[in-house]
Amino acid sequence: MNHSIYKKLSFAFALFGVISLCSCGGSNGGDEEEFEFKPSDLTNKYWYANPYRNQNFSTDDALLVYKFNGNGDLVKQEYSGRRDNNKAGTWNLSQDNTLTINDKTTGNVREYTIDRSSSSTHLVLRGGVSVGNWDFYSDLTELKDLTADAAIVKEVILSNGNFVDKYRYDFEVKGEFISQAKVILETNSFELVKSANADGKVVWRLKEADAKEYFETFKGEELVKFYVKMNSGDEFKFEDRIENVDIEALNVESVKNPEHNTGSGPLSVKVEWKAIDNTNAYYYVQILNADKDENNPLVTSNWQPKQSTSDEIQSITLSETNAGDFGLMLGDIFYVKVVAFLYEDGINPYQGDIHDFNKQAKSQYIRSGGEW
């Protein structure tokens, strides 16, 4: 659907022009009125440009997302976590269809001519040899629910008979129309596999073997790039950044054995642990199957902040509504996973939903819950 602003000649005038052309030996029958792209066709929506070229880490081809506010402010979105930078720069549209974009995040001020083939959903920008041409779209359906998140995990594991703290990566990519997902680091890359979260929604995560690739030392700030291929065949690249924020470890001594309410009817599990030394930490609990399959948890609790208790003991109770809700039969072995996590800087978990895919660091411990 083309919403470009064309001032068209009337049929009668066009017909008159044809007659004049024939009778006057090829003289012009009239001048076409100038094309004008209105600011209202540009503002109050997100515009997506896809410069994807390849899966190399060094290639600067991440999805570019702009929003042109009506007051001339330029918003740039970090698409992986849907975080808006409302102070990214400024923009201006002149009467000769010149769009000036001052992107302060890159330090570039660029001028483009809006091509007459543009519409309210497809912005065609011509910038010449030095600036290049760009195609922006405002209606990319496949991207409507796509998110990607990278976090660092500190985990206490048993190594050579001793409990030690080690680090590993945690990646999540969500989206309805994904056919392939991959994580690209500066020195490594990982294919992600399709799994499910507690709500039954598809999540692309590390394979179990790759998720257990531990390293000894916290690496600090790190840029992570995500590659996705959609069902349509379109390919995109997004970026996320692991911040230079470490987290205290949840360990075996701080997690108590879960109290299991057994008997007939619906069952429940109460899990207790000692809060880590960080007032900004939040917590959730999962129940895992006998294989400790973290990619397909049987149930996940709601998250909660630190509870105001003098002994700093946190607790969450997971209860079935009906017997069998958790997918466990009487006598099945199950495991309990406790997770402490930190949100990225500036994230308010009580506003909106972007906190779901903007976690910075996690600390976790898995222990046996016994028999169901």
Secondary structure by P-SEA (a helix, b strand, c coil): ccccccccccaaaaaaaaaaaaaacccccccccbbbbbccccccbbbbbbbcccccccccccbbbbbbccccbbbbbccccccccccccccccccccbbbbbcccccbbbbbbbcccccccbbbbbbcccbbbbbbbcccccccbbbbbbbbbbbbbbcccbbbbbbbbbbbbbbccccccccccccbbbbbbbbccccccbbbbcccccccccccccccbbbbbbbbbccccccbbbbbbbccbbbbbbcccccccccccccccbbbbbbbbbbcccccccbbbbbbccccccccccccccccccccccccccbbbbbbcccccccccccccbbbbbbbbcccccccccccccccccccbbbbbbbbcccc
